[in-house]
C-alpha cells in the first residue's frame, strides 16, 4: 500500500540528471519539496563505491529511521553534529549538499534548520527510505538523488554554500576522490564538513571491538580498521583539494550513561570543518 503523501501517478521523467541517468520527480504539496530518484542505467565499474558496503547498508535500509535499531547511534549524535555545523556555517538560507546521505538523518535536520538541501547517495534502498520519510514528515526544501559525489561535481561545480560528508569516507575505496569532489562542489569561501574514524589502536578497540562485538551497538563488520582514516591523512587530502582546515572536533561516548558529547579528542571519531580557498 502506498505511504501517505506518496503518489506513484505523479512520477514523471526529467532531464536534470547527468548522462546515463533517468530522473523521476515526486511532487509534493509543500513548497520546495521535490524528491528525486536518479537511476543509473549504465554499469560503470569506475564508480567510487564498494558493492559490499552498498549491500551492507541497503540490507538495513528499512530500519534507518527506527531510533532503536542499528542506526540509533546516528540518531543520538545527529543533534551534536548538526549543532556543530550550524554554529560554524549558519544553514538558514544556504544551498547544502549532503554526500553519502543514506537514509537522510542529517539531510532532513539541515532542511528543517532552514537550508535548501540535496542529499546524494548510491544506495537505492536507503534513498527510497529517505524520500518516504521526507514525505511523511512533510520536510520542506529537501531533494534526494542517486548519484556519486564525483558525477555531481562534474555536473554542478561550485554550486553549494555548504557540503557535508559525514560517516562516509571510511566506506569508499578512494576517499581522496570524494574529498576532491566535495571541494569542486562548494563555492569559493564555502564550507565543507567531514566526519570519519581515526585509524588508531584506541579506535579499533572502541569503535570495532567495543561497539560491534561487545556492546552490539552496530552490526559486526560495519567498520573495517584498514579503511579508517588518520586525521593527518584527511588533512593532506583536504590541502591537496584546496580546502583549508579551520576547525576540528572529536566525538566521545560513555557506554555506562549512553551519552555522546563533543570534545577536543580526535583519537576515535572526529570531524573536520574546512573552507574552500
C-alpha positions as CSV (number, residue, x, y, z in Angstrom):
1,X,0.0,0.0,0.0
2,X,1.4,3.5,-0.9
3,X,2.5,5.6,2.1
4,X,0.7,8.8,3.0
5,X,1.7,11.6,0.7
6,X,3.3,9.3,-1.9
7,X,1.6,9.2,-5.2
8,X,3.2,7.0,-7.9
9,X,1.0,8.6,-10.5
10,X,2.9,11.8,-10.1
11,X,6.2,10.2,-11.2
12,X,7.5,12.0,-14.3
13,X,10.8,11.9,-16.2
14,X,13.1,14.8,-16.1
15,X,16.4,15.6,-17.9
16,X,18.1,17.3,-14.9
17,X,20.5,14.4,-14.2
18,X,23.8,13.7,-15.9
19,X,24.1,11.5,-18.9
20,X,23.4,7.9,-18.1
21,X,20.7,8.6,-15.5
22,X,17.0,8.7,-15.6
23,X,15.4,11.1,-13.1
24,X,11.9,10.6,-11.6
25,X,10.5,13.6,-9.6
26,X,7.8,13.1,-7.0
27,X,5.9,16.3,-6.5
28,X,4.6,17.2,-3.0
29,X,2.2,20.0,-2.0
30,X,4.8,21.6,0.4
31,X,6.8,24.4,-1.2
32,X,10.4,23.4,-2.2
33,X,9.8,19.7,-1.9
34,X,10.9,17.7,-4.9
35,X,12.1,14.2,-4.2
36,X,14.2,12.7,-6.9
37,X,15.4,9.3,-7.8
38,X,18.2,9.1,-10.3
39,X,18.6,5.6,-11.5
40,X,21.9,4.8,-13.1
41,X,21.2,2.8,-16.3
42,X,24.8,2.2,-17.1
43,X,27.1,-0.4,-15.4
44,X,30.0,1.8,-14.6
45,X,32.9,0.0,-13.0
46,X,34.7,3.3,-12.3
47,X,32.2,4.5,-9.7
48,X,33.9,5.1,-6.4
49,X,31.9,2.7,-4.3
50,X,32.4,-0.7,-2.7
51,X,29.5,-3.0,-3.7
52,X,29.8,-4.9,-0.4
53,X,29.5,-1.6,1.5
54,X,26.4,-0.6,-0.5
55,X,24.8,-4.0,0.1
56,X,25.6,-3.8,3.8
57,X,23.6,-0.6,4.3
58,X,20.9,-1.5,1.7
59,X,20.1,-4.6,3.7
60,X,19.4,-2.4,6.8
61,X,17.7,0.5,4.9
62,X,14.2,-0.2,6.2
63,X,15.4,0.4,9.8
64,X,17.1,3.7,9.1
65,X,14.5,5.8,10.9
66,X,14.0,3.3,13.7
67,X,15.7,5.1,16.7
68,X,16.1,1.7,18.5
69,X,17.7,0.0,15.5
70,X,21.3,-0.3,14.4
71,X,21.1,3.3,13.4
72,X,20.4,4.5,16.9
73,X,23.9,6.0,17.3
74,X,23.4,8.2,14.2
75,X,20.2,9.5,15.7
76,X,21.9,10.2,19.0
77,X,24.9,12.1,17.5
78,X,22.9,14.0,14.9
79,X,21.9,16.9,17.2
80,X,25.6,17.3,18.1
81,X,26.9,17.2,14.5
82,X,24.1,19.5,13.3
83,X,24.8,22.0,16.1
84,X,28.5,22.0,15.3
85,X,27.9,22.5,11.6
86,X,25.3,25.2,12.1
87,X,27.5,27.0,14.6
88,X,30.3,27.4,12.1
89,X,28.2,27.8,8.9
90,X,24.7,29.0,9.7
91,X,22.5,26.9,7.5
92,X,19.4,29.1,7.1
93,X,19.0,30.2,3.5
94,X,22.1,28.2,2.3
95,X,22.2,25.7,-0.5
96,X,23.6,22.5,1.1
97,X,24.7,19.2,-0.4
98,X,24.9,16.1,1.9
99,X,27.2,13.5,0.3
100,X,26.5,9.9,1.3
101,X,23.3,10.9,2.9
102,X,22.0,7.4,3.4
103,X,18.5,7.4,4.9
104,X,18.6,11.2,5.3
105,X,19.0,11.8,9.1
106,X,21.4,14.7,8.7
107,X,19.9,16.0,5.4
108,X,16.4,16.1,6.9
109,X,17.6,18.0,10.0
110,X,19.5,20.5,7.9
111,X,16.4,21.2,5.8
112,X,14.4,21.7,9.0
113,X,17.1,24.2,10.0
114,X,16.2,26.4,7.0
115,X,18.6,25.1,4.3
116,X,17.8,24.1,0.8
117,X,19.2,20.6,0.9
118,X,20.2,18.0,-1.7
119,X,21.2,14.5,-0.4
120,X,23.1,12.2,-2.7
121,X,23.9,8.5,-2.2
122,X,24.4,5.3,-4.3
123,X,22.2,3.1,-2.1
124,X,18.8,2.9,-3.9
125,X,17.0,1.4,-0.9
126,X,18.4,4.0,1.6
127,X,17.3,6.8,-0.7
128,X,13.8,5.4,-1.0
129,X,13.5,5.3,2.8
130,X,14.8,8.9,3.0
131,X,12.3,10.0,0.4
132,X,9.3,8.3,2.1
133,X,10.3,9.8,5.5
134,X,10.5,13.3,4.0
135,X,7.1,12.9,2.5
136,X,5.6,11.6,5.7
137,X,7.3,14.2,7.9
138,X,6.5,16.9,5.4
139,X,10.1,18.2,5.4
140,X,10.4,21.2,3.2
141,X,13.2,22.2,0.8
142,X,14.7,18.7,0.5
143,X,15.7,16.7,-2.5
144,X,17.5,13.3,-2.9
145,X,19.4,11.9,-5.9
146,X,21.1,8.6,-6.6
147,X,24.4,9.9,-8.0
148,X,28.1,9.7,-6.9
149,X,29.9,12.7,-5.5
150,X,32.3,12.7,-8.5
151,X,29.4,12.7,-11.0
152,X,27.5,15.5,-9.4
153,X,30.8,17.5,-9.1
154,X,31.2,17.3,-12.8
155,X,27.6,18.3,-13.3
156,X,27.3,21.1,-10.7
157,X,30.7,22.6,-9.8
158,X,30.8,25.5,-7.4
159,X,27.0,25.3,-6.7
160,X,26.7,24.8,-3.0
161,X,27.3,27.1,0.1
162,X,27.9,24.1,2.3
163,X,28.9,20.5,1.6
164,X,28.7,17.7,4.3
165,X,30.2,14.3,4.0
166,X,29.7,12.5,7.4
167,X,30.5,8.9,8.3
168,X,31.1,8.1,4.7
169,X,34.7,8.3,3.8
170,X,35.7,5.1,5.6
171,X,33.3,3.2,3.4
172,X,34.6,4.1,-0.1
173,X,37.6,2.7,-2.0
174,X,39.1,6.2,-2.7
175,X,38.3,8.7,0.0
176,X,40.6,11.3,-1.6
177,X,38.5,11.3,-4.7
178,X,35.4,12.2,-2.6
179,X,37.3,15.0,-0.9
180,X,38.3,16.4,-4.3
181,X,34.6,16.2,-5.4
182,X,33.4,18.0,-2.3
183,X,35.9,20.7,-2.9
184,X,34.8,21.1,-6.5
185,X,31.1,21.3,-5.5
186,X,31.4,24.1,-2.9
187,X,31.5,27.8,-3.8
188,X,34.7,29.8,-3.1
189,X,34.7,30.6,0.6
190,X,32.1,27.9,1.2
191,X,32.4,25.2,3.9
192,X,33.0,21.5,3.6
193,X,32.4,19.3,6.6
194,X,33.8,15.7,7.1
195,X,33.5,13.2,9.8
196,X,35.1,9.8,10.0
197,X,37.0,7.4,12.3
198,X,40.7,7.6,13.2
199,X,42.8,4.6,12.2
200,X,44.3,4.1,15.7
201,X,44.5,1.3,18.3
202,X,42.1,3.2,20.5
203,X,39.6,3.4,17.7
204,X,39.9,-0.3,16.9
205,X,39.1,-1.3,20.4
206,X,36.3,1.2,20.9
207,X,34.7,1.6,17.5
208,X,35.1,-2.0,16.3
209,X,35.6,-4.4,19.2
210,X,33.6,-2.4,21.7
211,X,30.8,-1.0,19.6
212,X,30.3,-4.0,17.3
213,X,31.4,-7.1,19.2
214,X,31.0,-6.3,22.9
215,X,28.1,-3.8,23.2
216,X,26.3,-4.8,19.9
217,X,25.6,-1.1,19.1
218,X,26.4,-1.8,15.4
219,X,26.3,-4.9,13.3
220,X,29.6,-6.8,13.1
221,X,31.5,-5.8,10.1
222,X,30.2,-2.2,9.9
223,X,33.7,-0.8,10.0
224,X,37.0,-2.1,8.7
225,X,40.1,-1.0,10.5
226,X,42.1,-0.8,7.3
227,X,39.7,1.7,5.8
228,X,39.8,4.1,8.8
229,X,41.5,7.4,8.1
230,X,44.0,9.2,10.3
231,X,43.4,13.0,10.7
232,X,46.8,13.7,9.2
233,X,45.7,11.7,6.0
234,X,42.4,13.6,5.7
235,X,44.2,16.9,6.3
236,X,46.6,16.1,3.5
237,X,43.7,15.2,1.1
238,X,42.0,18.5,2.1
239,X,45.1,20.5,1.4
240,X,45.6,18.8,-2.0
241,X,41.9,19.7,-2.8
242,X,42.4,23.4,-1.9
243,X,40.4,23.0,1.3
244,X,41.7,24.9,4.4
245,X,41.2,23.1,7.7
246,X,39.7,25.6,10.0
247,X,38.3,23.6,12.9
248,X,38.5,20.0,14.3
249,X,36.3,18.3,16.8
250,X,36.1,14.9,18.5
251,X,33.1,12.9,19.4
252,X,33.1,10.7,22.6
253,X,30.7,8.2,24.1
254,X,30.2,6.8,27.6
255,X,28.7,3.3,27.4
256,X,27.5,3.5,31.0
257,X,25.5,6.7,30.6
258,X,24.8,6.1,26.9
259,X,25.8,9.8,26.4
260,X,27.7,11.3,23.5
261,X,29.5,14.7,23.6
262,X,31.8,16.8,21.6
263,X,35.4,17.2,22.7
264,X,38.9,18.1,21.5
265,X,39.8,14.3,21.5
266,X,40.1,13.2,17.8
267,X,41.6,9.8,18.6
268,X,38.4,7.9,17.6
269,X,35.5,9.7,15.9
270,X,36.4,13.2,14.6
271,X,35.0,16.0,12.4
272,X,36.7,18.5,10.2
273,X,35.4,21.9,9.2
274,X,37.2,23.1,6.0
275,X,36.8,26.1,3.8
276,X,37.4,26.4,0.1
277,X,40.2,28.7,-1.0
